[in-house]
Amino acid sequence: MAGTCITTIKYLGVGVLGLASSSILYQAYQTIPAQIRLVSVSAADPARLHHKITLSSILHSVAALLSSSLFYTAYKYSPSFEKHPYLVYSGVCGVAAMLGVWYGFPPPWQAAPTKTPTRAPSAAPAAPSGAATTASVGDAALDKSYVHVSDEESSVISTPNSTLPSSPQLTSEAEAENIDVEVELSHARQELVSRLERVDTGYMFAGGVSLVGFIIGAIGVLGDVLY
């Protein structure tokens, strides 16, 4: 009866570690790279990504720790002649996988800046500089000679355009602000991609180690059945 329970525990340990390894490898080679590509080309919510990765890491850690506990239990309660090394190796691989999914795990990610580029404000057209002079001219100006009127108009036209709106300056300021916003968004996106790549590296390590532990455990259990 005890031998049957120990064999069942071994099967459970191998099965749980196999499920954990397949799920971790899928996350490492499919899900996380897809998130990296999505972040690289568009905006993403860092808080939501952090929540998803945290939940995934917790689930995989529980599975890896459970498999290690099962292997330890099987090794502890097995007869001395059945305490095979593969139980220890598979259990150690489970612990290493649990640590691997937390490798490079960052603190809560700050939300990326959502400020959008602004347009240059359009200035209202200023009144002509000669309008006030024309309005203040009374009936006495009509008695002036044609030459005098021509001299006044030429002097008005030759006046520097100090009252014209400085639209080029406003436009350059808006463009500079837009460039700053784009640079800030680009830096935030690159930082998020770098963090995801670091998490992906940890998942690759955890998936590889758990797969090795699963293979060792499966071969060991198969050897127990055949021999």
Secondary structure, 3 states (H helix, E strand, C coil): CHHHHHHHHHHHHHHHHHHHHHHHHHHHHHHHHHHHHHHHHCCCCHHHHHHHHHHHHHHHHHHHHHHHHHHHHHHHHCCHHHCCHHHHHHHHHHHHHHHHCCCCCCCCCCCCCCCCCCCCCCCCCCCCCCHHHHHHCCHHHHHCCHHHHHHHHHHHHCCCCCCCCCHHHHHHHHHHHHHHHHHHHHHHHHHHHHHHHHHHHHHHHHHHHHHHHHHHHHHHHHHHHHC
